[in-house]
Amino acid sequence: MVPLQAAPRRATLRSADRLDRDRQAAPQVFERLRGMIISLELPPGSPLSRAALAGQFGVSSTPIRDALMRLEEEGLVEVFPQYATVVSRVDVRLAQQAHFLRQAVELEIVRILAMRHDEAFAAELHSIIVRQQQFAKTGDFEKFMAADNEFHAQLYAATDKQDIWSLVRSRSGHIDRLRRLHLPSPGKAQDILRHHKLIAKAIEAGEPEAAQKHLRTHLSGTLSELDQIRSRYPEYLSN
């Protein structure tokens, strides 16, 4: 298995990052910058020049301003008026709160799904896991994480809780960056896959307590290794 990469180096936007002119610009800028921050292509401390971003995305300053305001609301950038805008450091307290929110919601979701004993839905989860395994083998981190998010998004969709998934996602920027820092640790990707398999199996077997047990272990893995992550990346964490 090809090892997933450690924290990547700083990235710069390319001409390929120009936007779809048939869609509103600000949401596209927001999603692309957010993705680069979560993946650590733009690590904590990276400066974000509004003028440079406008030129690189091929838009006016207004959508850049709106996107940066949304990122600031999520705590992913810090704006120092008349001085600079930079990618924020990972706030451990906010990461812990996001973990608490997500665990509380998903424990109830997997309980409901397991009580339904829906084998067809479990098969959908297994198909996502198979794709995620392939991405792990090739070391394709972006697709691995996208599949991870797809697995959890499907849990919410199956219980008609898509709006709650959107809320959880908007609060998860700091915990997601911690997970990205933790992922290169030996065996971490395999642990994620193993937990996904156990959750899907418990749902398929109609075992709500087992589903909750495996989900709790799955979601708690990164925070349980917080000291290790802090020792490796002290400059990235705020407290």
Disulfide bonds with the S-S distance in Angstrom:
none
